[in-house]
Structure formats: C-alpha cells, structure tokens
Amino acid sequence: MILGIPVSSDRGGCQYTSQNFHGIEGGYLNFGAAVSYDPITQYVVPPNETWVRQALIDAIRVQPRRILDLGCGTGSTTLMLKQAFPQAQVIGLDLSPYMLVRAEHKAQSANLDITWRHGNAEKTVFKDASFDLVTASLLFHETPPTVSQAILHESFRLLVEGGQVLILDGNQNTLRQLEWLNDVFEEPYIRDYAGGSVDASMGAAGFAAVQTQDIWWINQVTSGVKPMRGENTTIQRSVGQYAPTTDTTIDNNDLEDFGSPAFGTKA
Ligand SMILES: C[S@@+](CC[C@H](N)C(=O)[O-])C[C@H]1O[C@@H](n2cnc3c(N)ncnc32)[C@H](O)[C@@H]1O
C-alpha cells in the first residue's frame, strides 16, 4: 500500500521506467513524474487543458453507472467524470502508484468519492462487462501500438453491450502533418501514434460506430461502442445509434469485486 492505494508488485514493463516522458528522466513511474505532471500538462494541452478534457465528457452518449478511466494519471479527467456523473462509481487505474496518490489527494480536496486502482490497463482484474464507459485520456501517445491495441481489447472485454469507449489524445492528422511537433514532445512512441489510426485500432478491437472528432486542431476524441450481440456492426457508422444504458441503479455493495452492472453478478 502507498498511502492507502492498493499496489501490486508486478504491473508494468520496463518500457515504462526506462524511457523519458515529457522530458522527465526515468519514465513516468517515478515520484518526480507525478509531482511535475499537472504543472507541465497545463502548458502542453492547448488551448486550455480543462476545455480539451471537457470534450471527452461532452462526447459521452451513455448514462454510465460504472466508469473506468484507464491510465488516469493524477486523475484530472477522472475527477471531471465523477463531477459529470456523481451517481456513478468511478474508478481510476494507473501503473504508477505515485500518480494515484496525487489523484487521491485531488479527489479528497474536491470532496469526490473515486476509487483508485494500481494496475496495467492491458490486463485488468475486473470482470467481463463491468463498466458502461471506459475512457483513456492522453495515454495512447505514450504507449507502443501493441499496448494501445491490447488496451482497446481489454476495454471491449470490460464494457457491457452498448457500452462506450472514449480515447482522448493528440490529433493524429496534425501530428503527421507537423512533424516538428513530435520533437517538441519527448515521447518515445509519439511517431508510432501519429502514424497510426485510433479509428482502425478500435475497429480491430471489435468496436462499432467508431468516430473521431477533432478538438481544436491538436487533439482528438475517438468514440466507439461495443455492439449488442447479433448486431450488424458494419452498418453502425454513426454515433447517433448508441443504445445507452438507462438503468442508473448502483449496487454500492459491489464496489470491491466490480461485478457486472449489466447482469448484477458478483465475483
Ligand atoms: C500522460 S499520462 C495521462 C494521465 C491522465 N490520463 C491525463 O489525462 O492527464 C499517462 C499515464 O498513463 C499511465 N500508464 C501508461 N501505461 C499504462 C498502462 N499500460 N496501464 C495503466 N496505466 C498506464 C502512466 O503511468 C501515466 O500516469
């Protein structure tokens, strides 16, 4: 345990500790990254960090009872998710216990009840169909393409049918066109990210109604929906075709084992 955050011993690969991140030596699983993250991020997410994060909130098309924020870092988006959906159980998961300690501090200061979990977004401990909404902000430009793809597969597994995934990150078109931007951000995988397509990766993970929206010109938010069983996913190309969850009942006794909100199962 680090300040009350459950910490598991082997959660990440060495790529997370051996490579710089935002110019911070030693990767982002160290104490320094957690301390400097918020002060730096406000300058590298133009035109306004909160405004960009709000674009993810505005893209939510489900009425979530359980929300999982993967790679939550210091919890900036996680807090906004809880503020937007106060009745929902909100869980932030990150590989860095230091980030989680900072996140918990921010949540307490804002009087927000959020659960923080130490873990790898590629392979979480949560059961199938445990969440209505899975999000990740500013995570995919940090991870190798294989890891991003694994995270999308995991998101698919974790979502109920009709559940939504939202990925907020740098605008891939812009990063491709303005090559010099990739040098500004000291990120080992940003060129891989720029050369890829979150849309295509979501499709490969099984999501339907995949759609990317530009946020100003430097960020993007990509939305996908886990299709209902038997649905023809090839004709689902519009965000308007979501099947939002309407039952907002929350079983608070289920907090620890994260059973499925769809089927009310327990571990
Ligand atoms: C750039 S930060 C983004 C943090 C936060 N989502 C935000 O929007 O500010 C990336 C975070 O992802 C975490 N991370 C990277 N790979 C991860 C993985 N495989 N599983 C869980 N967290 C991961 C890092 O520890 C870091 O806190």
The ligand as a MOL file (V3000), in Angstrom:
LIG
                    3D

  0  0  0     0  0            999 V3000
M  V30 BEGIN CTAB
M  V30 COUNTS 27 29 0 0 0
M  V30 BEGIN ATOM
M  V30 1 C 0.3500 11.1640 -19.9880 0
M  V30 2 S -0.2890 10.4010 -18.5950 0 CHG=1
M  V30 3 C -2.0360 10.7240 -18.7730 0
M  V30 4 C -2.6950 10.7930 -17.4430 0
M  V30 5 C -4.1600 11.1970 -17.4490 0
M  V30 6 N -4.9880 10.2440 -18.1380 0
M  V30 7 C -4.3700 12.5600 -18.0240 0
M  V30 8 O -5.2190 12.7080 -18.9110 0
M  V30 9 O -3.7210 13.5020 -17.5720 0 CHG=-1
M  V30 10 C -0.2000 8.6870 -18.9510 0
M  V30 11 C -0.4920 7.8550 -17.7440 0
M  V30 12 O -0.7250 6.5450 -18.1880 0
M  V30 13 C -0.1510 5.6510 -17.2740 0
M  V30 14 N 0.0740 4.4060 -17.9990 0
M  V30 15 C 0.9040 4.1800 -19.0340 0
M  V30 16 N 0.7860 2.9220 -19.4790 0
M  V30 17 C -0.1470 2.3350 -18.7040 0
M  V30 18 C -0.7170 1.0420 -18.6530 0
M  V30 19 N -0.3320 0.0850 -19.5110 0
M  V30 20 N -1.6520 0.7920 -17.7310 0
M  V30 21 C -2.0450 1.7440 -16.8490 0
M  V30 22 N -1.5400 2.9900 -16.8530 0
M  V30 23 C -0.6110 3.2770 -17.7580 0
M  V30 24 C 1.1010 6.3420 -16.7860 0
M  V30 25 O 1.5250 5.8620 -15.5370 0
M  V30 26 C 0.6200 7.7750 -16.7310 0
M  V30 27 O 0.1270 8.1110 -15.4690 0
M  V30 END ATOM
M  V30 BEGIN BOND
M  V30 1 1 1 2
M  V30 2 1 2 3
M  V30 3 1 2 10
M  V30 4 1 3 4
M  V30 5 1 4 5
M  V30 6 1 5 6
M  V30 7 1 5 7
M  V30 8 2 7 8
M  V30 9 1 7 9
M  V30 10 1 10 11
M  V30 11 1 11 12
M  V30 12 1 11 26
M  V30 13 1 12 13
M  V30 14 1 13 14
M  V30 15 1 13 24
M  V30 16 1 14 15
M  V30 17 1 14 23
M  V30 18 2 15 16
M  V30 19 1 16 17
M  V30 20 1 17 18
M  V30 21 2 17 23
M  V30 22 1 18 19
M  V30 23 2 18 20
M  V30 24 1 20 21
M  V30 25 2 21 22
M  V30 26 1 22 23
M  V30 27 1 24 25
M  V30 28 1 24 26
M  V30 29 1 26 27
M  V30 END BOND
M  V30 END CTAB
M  END
